[in-house]
């Protein structure tokens, strides 16, 4: 793989995880009490909220690192896809906003766009996990912790 190819692969993966590592993970660390308060809106008590927050932090750091390094990256991408879907359903509940409407100012519509962004990001992670056309699903199911070897040098045609 050329240096340009390595740059493109790394940059693509870095853009996928940029939301989580470093930004969301760092926000959870720097604003832990506020993050627990936000999580407590979706769960019955603050202890469970803190546990969920720490689990989310672990997912964000560990799975993002796996996607960047290529170590068990397909499973990590699947976990991040599921994480995006779960967080959309728990914290981007546009359907509960009393002012959700398509025209004019609407906090509910703003949350709707965040919901869709989470789902779109999940789609990117699923493409990484299973391949752009889904052909990698069988390989993933056979070896879910295998690497996709994103930085592997490939033989040149005719060599």
Order of alpha helices (4+ residues) and beta strands (2+ residues): alpha-alpha-alpha-alpha-alpha-alpha-alpha-alpha
